[in-house]
Structures are given as C-alpha cells and as structure tokens.
Amino acid sequence: MTSISDLITQGLLKAGDILVWKRRSLGETHTATVQSNGSLVTEDGVTHKTPSGAAKHFSHKPIDGWNAWKIDQSKTSIGSLRLKIRK
C-alpha cells in the first residue's frame, strides 16, 4: 500500500507542502501540511496518518483522501502522484 512517506521518498512531495481539499458543495476549503514522517497535520492542529483519515476528520464519513487532497501550488491530486509510483 502506498503512503505519503512513499511520495516523499520518491521526491513527489516534501515536508511543508500544503494540501488543499475544496468542498465546493459546502463552500468549505480545508488544508493539511505534509510532515517529514509522512503524516498530515490539518489546519486545526490534528495529526493524521493517512489522507483519508484527514478527510474523514472534516466530513465525519469515509472519504477517499487520495482523490480529495490536492497540492496547493500545482492543484495535482495526491492520488495521481500515487499512480506514478505504482507503475
């Protein structure tokens, strides 16, 4: 199973990168910061082990965080990065 740490190891993400999840239907935008250990810290200071866990934190239901979170600067989903290293 691919993790955020794998994306960091491959140079596709780095500690300090900001991820954004825009929930257009609710008019909400959430952010998470990539940590060097592969965890994500959401804007409210909570640490999450997985992108889906970070998304569920805000939605209160299961969400595919790999597709929800995008890199702030490039707008690339982290799921598309995961596909690059799975090939």
Secondary structure by P-SEA (a helix, b strand, c coil): cccaaaaaaaccccccbbbbbbcccccbbbbbbbccccbbbcccccccccaaaaaaaacccccccccccccccccccaaaaaaaaac
